[in-house]
Amino acid sequence: MKPLKLINARSIEEAIAALQRRDARVMAGGTDMLGVLKGNILPQYPGTIVNIGSIKGLDYIRNDGDGTLRIGALTRLADVAESDVVNARYAALARAAKKTASHNLRNMGTIGGNICQFVRCWYMRGTDNFFFCTRKGGETCYAEIGENRYHSIFGGVSGCIAVNCSDVAPALVALNARIVTTKRTMPAEAFWAVKTPGSTVLDEDELVTEIEVPPLPAGARSAFLKFALRNTIGFPIVNCAAMFADSEARVCLNAVQPKP
């Protein structure tokens, strides 16, 4: 890793101010960002890492009086997977969190980080930015003409065929969840985008603060399934979440296109 400045933010406001530096990147649990830094995969190596894991009060799971489930962005995946509240009413989300990575990584990784992680494309993650691909602002998707066996089966988005690899993402879409940021609130399905070089619609100085899951409709049940080459720690080859109720049904596939 190269020398850099680490800012342990004490508040959301302090984190946002620090992220307005051109060379700044955000880190929560660090399970994705540390690999990005070690591999030097970005066109510009970050000069500043803004650690938001030090902000108090963003790790919670609670039900509001109206039945809305609220999960703080810094809530660990392990806590989501083990939550009695989540397991009782939102089985797809609990199962998705439990199937993410390994136990040790779930103890570090956050739900906010899981929905904001970079794609796993080996060209995008080429050491020392060896492949300046479309995801990074280049003109070529090297996977499209190269090794792409785990890439999109539904074509590309904005010239990129790398897939979204979040396990939590399809569960949130199936459950009609909303993503709350420091600037806006949006439906989960509108959160992901092929944006250089990240995977979300977030601005550089915008943070996810909370995930809202509205009360489920009458008769609702949900489920999550995943296929991976290594069941204990593998990224999905495909995953799927579904929610069926008396009045509606929602099914979301992921890891098969750049967006869920």
KAQUIMO-V820266 format. One record per pair of residues at least 6 apart in sequence whose ideal C-beta (glycine too) atoms are under 6 Angstrom apart, sorted by the first residue. I is the first residue (numbers start at 1). J is the second residue. Records with the same first field share a line. If there is no record, write none. Layout:
I = J ; J
//
This chain:
1 = 37 ; 38
2 = 45
4 = 46 ; 47 ; 49
5 = 48
6 = 49
7 = 18 ; 50
8 = 51 ; 54
9 = 15 ; 50 ; 52 ; 54 ; 55
15 = 50 ; 52
16 = 205
18 = 24 ; 50
19 = 50 ; 205
20 = 205
21 = 48
23 = 46 ; 47 ; 48
24 = 48 ; 50
25 = 46 ; 49
26 = 50 ; 52
27 = 33 ; 49 ; 51
28 = 52 ; 53 ; 74 ; 110 ; 112 ; 113
29 = 108 ; 109 ; 110 ; 113
31 = 105 ; 108 ; 109
32 = 117
39 = 127
40 = 128
41 = 125
43 = 129 ; 136
58 = 72 ; 73 ; 74
59 = 72 ; 74 ; 75
60 = 72
61 = 71 ; 83 ; 85
62 = 70
63 = 69
67 = 215
68 = 212 ; 214
69 = 213
70 = 210 ; 212
71 = 111 ; 211
72 = 210
73 = 112 ; 208 ; 209
74 = 110
75 = 111
77 = 97 ; 100 ; 106 ; 109
78 = 106 ; 107
80 = 86 ; 97 ; 111
81 = 94 ; 97 ; 98
86 = 93 ; 94
87 = 94
91 = 222
92 = 171 ; 174 ; 222 ; 223 ; 224 ; 241
93 = 171
95 = 224
96 = 167 ; 168 ; 171 ; 224
99 = 167 ; 226
100 = 167
101 = 233
102 = 233
111 = 168
112 = 208
114 = 166 ; 168
115 = 166 ; 168 ; 169
116 = 200
119 = 162 ; 199
120 = 165 ; 235
121 = 143 ; 162
123 = 131 ; 133 ; 142 ; 143
124 = 133 ; 135 ; 162
131 = 142
132 = 138
133 = 141 ; 142
134 = 141 ; 159 ; 160
135 = 160 ; 197
136 = 197
137 = 196
141 = 159 ; 160 ; 161
143 = 151 ; 161
144 = 161
151 = 161
152 = 161 ; 163 ; 257
153 = 256
154 = 257
157 = 194 ; 258
158 = 194
160 = 194 ; 258
163 = 255
164 = 192 ; 254 ; 259 ; 260
165 = 235 ; 255
167 = 239
169 = 254 ; 260
170 = 239 ; 241 ; 252 ; 254 ; 260
171 = 224 ; 241
172 = 188
173 = 188 ; 189 ; 252 ; 260
174 = 241 ; 242 ; 243 ; 250 ; 252
175 = 213 ; 243
176 = 214
177 = 188 ; 211 ; 213
178 = 185 ; 187 ; 212
179 = 186 ; 188 ; 191
180 = 209 ; 210
181 = 206 ; 208
182 = 206 ; 207
183 = 206
191 = 200
192 = 199 ; 200 ; 259
193 = 201
194 = 258
217 = 245 ; 247
218 = 246
219 = 245 ; 246
220 = 243 ; 245
221 = 244
222 = 243
223 = 242
224 = 241
225 = 240
226 = 236 ; 239
227 = 237 ; 238
228 = 234 ; 236 ; 237
236 = 255
238 = 255 ; 256
239 = 254 ; 255
240 = 253
241 = 252
242 = 251
243 = 250
252 = 260
254 = 260
//
